[in-house]
Amino acid sequence: MSTEAVIMMIVAMLVIWGGLLAAIVSLSRSGSPGVAEIHRDL
């Protein structure tokens, strides 16, 4: 693989893993709703 391809692969991996990490942090900070707070419209 060329140097440019390796750099682009690393950048793409950082974007994907960074997004996953940001989503996990966001979910952990907001907290999941309790059972009483979940309402389903059936």
C-alpha positions as CSV (number, residue, x, y, z in Angstrom):
1,M,0.0,0.0,0.0
2,S,1.2,3.5,-0.7
3,T,1.8,6.1,2.0
4,E,-1.3,8.1,0.9
5,A,-3.5,5.0,1.2
6,V,-2.2,4.2,4.7
7,I,-2.8,7.8,5.8
8,M,-6.3,7.8,4.4
9,M,-7.0,4.5,6.1
10,I,-5.8,5.8,9.4
11,V,-7.9,9.0,9.1
12,A,-11.0,6.9,8.2
13,M,-10.4,4.6,11.2
14,L,-10.0,7.6,13.5
15,V,-13.2,9.2,12.2
16,I,-15.2,5.9,12.7
17,W,-13.8,5.0,16.1
18,G,-14.0,8.7,17.2
19,G,-17.7,8.7,16.3
20,L,-18.3,5.5,18.2
21,L,-16.5,6.9,21.2
22,A,-18.5,10.1,21.1
23,A,-21.7,8.2,20.9
24,I,-20.8,6.0,23.9
25,V,-19.8,9.1,25.9
26,S,-23.0,10.9,25.0
27,L,-25.1,7.9,25.9
28,S,-23.4,7.4,29.2
29,R,-23.7,11.1,30.2
30,S,-27.4,11.3,29.3
31,G,-28.3,8.1,31.1
32,S,-30.8,5.6,29.8
33,P,-34.5,6.1,30.6
34,G,-35.9,3.9,33.3
35,V,-38.6,1.4,32.7
36,A,-41.3,3.8,33.9
37,E,-40.2,6.5,31.5
38,I,-40.5,4.3,28.4
39,H,-43.8,4.8,26.6
40,R,-44.9,2.9,23.6
41,D,-47.7,3.9,21.3
42,L,-49.3,0.7,20.2
